[in-house]
Amino acid sequence: MSSLLDEIKHDLNFLKSHTLQPKWFKILKVFILMGFLVGYYFLFGLAATIFFSITFFSLMLTVHFIYRTKTNRFTKNWLDFIVVADGEQKKKRFGKYYYPAIVVNMIISFIVSLVLA
């Protein structure tokens, strides 16, 4: 159990420290997601919002773990995740594959939520 907590702490520390996105966007995307879910609730109801949320967060967790595994805990290059080593490791911005994965996951979640609700 402590190993799992250590891994979660590692990911949270990486999330806080990385420069892949501007700090203002890290905060803004939380409000964007909350606003989206509130709007989704008013448009499609509670059941659809719950199905959308479960599906979307599960798919995004899968994307996270794929990136985490393929980049060896965010320390080596893979797809659009580039590590530049010049004394210390600095990460370059990514998105060529990551952001389209988010859009695809949103579309899948939208379809699942409307079919199941």
Secondary structure, DSSP 4 states (H G I P E B T S, - for coil): -HHHHHHHHHHHHHHHH--SS-HHHHHHHHHHHHHHHHHHHHHH-HHHHHHHHHHHHHHHHHHHHHHHHHTTTTTS-BTTB-EEESSSEEEPP--TTHHHHHHHHHHHHHHHHHHH-
